[in-house]
Each structure stands twice: as structure tokens, then as C-alpha cells.
Amino acid sequence: MVILHGLFGSARNWSSIARGLADIRQVHALDLRNHGSSPWDQAMTYEQMAEDVALYIERRGLAPSDVLGHSMGGKTAMRMALTRPELVERLIIVDIAPVGYVRESYPDYLRAMQAVDLDRAHRRADIDAILAPAIPDPSLRAFLMQNLVSEEGRFHWRLNLAGIAPNLPAIIGFPDSRTSFDGPATFLAGERSNYIRPRDREAIERLFPQARLIEIGQAGHWPHAEQPERFLSLVRKALMA
């Protein structure tokens, strides 16, 4: 099983979920390009990220794999299933649809992170205070600051912020497809999130005819963190179906 994180995330965010699935799957949580421990690159389209994951699966003899993806990782998983269906056994897509999104705050987050003078920051609390006016949600700041690393007394971002920024239009969008993935596909939506709504059902069912849409109560865009027990239960059921 392959797990793909969302924008500004990393494989580390999925450690507890990976452990919760280890008894039924060999789990590979990956860092997508420009994130975590993966290489940096100025190009970052869904075609390229899907090919990155496809090469990982092929080179390790993991095909066909079950693929779980959240947000950007979900779009990467969908793109790979549509272009390389032989590599995918089943899909589990977390709180994202195969559509473009018009109004996003990601550019604001990037600008705020890039504006921090890390050479003058001595404590994580200092950086948190600098980010607060642009990113008032403390839980969101904490999530973003998981990418903040201190080495030899100096902070730096594990994210390639300069590489991600020009690719945001492609990341927020989704490439057109004339093919479909006919394997099992489970879409898990957060009840309080606006990323999968009834308006998206046509696009989901056109590209993924076997899709099942399940809503997770009392959860937003990160149901795996907000309702981990319920989320894990639903993922296990999807894998055993």
C-alpha cells in the first residue's frame, strides 16, 4: 500500500495511520517532490508527481498497489490511476475531488512562510508569532511549522517553497482526462470540509465509475487527524472489500 500526503505535508503526518494498517498491508508512506526528504525540482505537475510514484512502485515490484492519497496526494493518486491503471489495485481518496478549485489560501501561506527571515529567528515561538497575522489558525500554523527544521542553531524549511509557488495553479487544478479508472475507489470526505461536495459527484463518477463516497462526521479537511479511529476503520473496510 502506498500513502501520499497533501500539500505542505509529508510522510511523517501518516505514521500513526501506517502503523494502524501494518497488520494487513506492507505500507509505504512517500514524500512527494519538494516535500519532506524527497528531491527538489522546479517542475511539479500532477503528471510528473504521478510518474514519480509510478516509478517507485515499478522499481520495487509493488504493482498493483492500493493507493491512498490526501488532497494533493489524492489528486496525484487519481492521476496515476487514470494514466497507469495497471499499477493500482484500489484507490482511497481523502477529501479531494478530480476538479479545480478557484478560491484557495495556499498562495497566502506560501508568501507568509517565505517572508520569515529565518536567519534572525532564534526560537520556534518567534516564527509562530511572525506567521500568526497571515495564518491566524494555530492548528494550521502548527501543521505548516512541522516543515521547520533546526540544524546547527539555524532554521530552514524542508519544503521547496520557491519551487512550489509557481506550480500552485497546476496543483490547485486537475488535468483533463478522457479515460477512467474502473477499479474500486473510495472517497472519504470531511463533513465540515468544502473539498468534496454534491457538485463534484458527476466528475467523480465519470472518471471513477465504481466510486463510493463516504462522509466522516465532525471532521474537516484532515479527517485522518481529526477523527483517526473512524478514519482508520473506514480505510480498513475499503481495503478488505
Protein Blocks (a to p, Z undefined) as FASTA:
>chain_A
ZZdddehiafklmmmmmmmmmmmoccdddddehiajbccdfbdcfklmmmmmmmmmmmno
paccddddehjlmmmmmmmmmmmmmlpmbdcdehiafdddfbdcklmmmmmmmmpcfklp
cbfklmmmmmmmmmmblklmmmmmmmpcceehiacdfbdfklmmmmmmmmmmccddfbdc
fbdcdddddfkbckbcfklmmmmmmmmmmbccdddehiafklmlmmmmlmmmmmmmmmmZ
Z
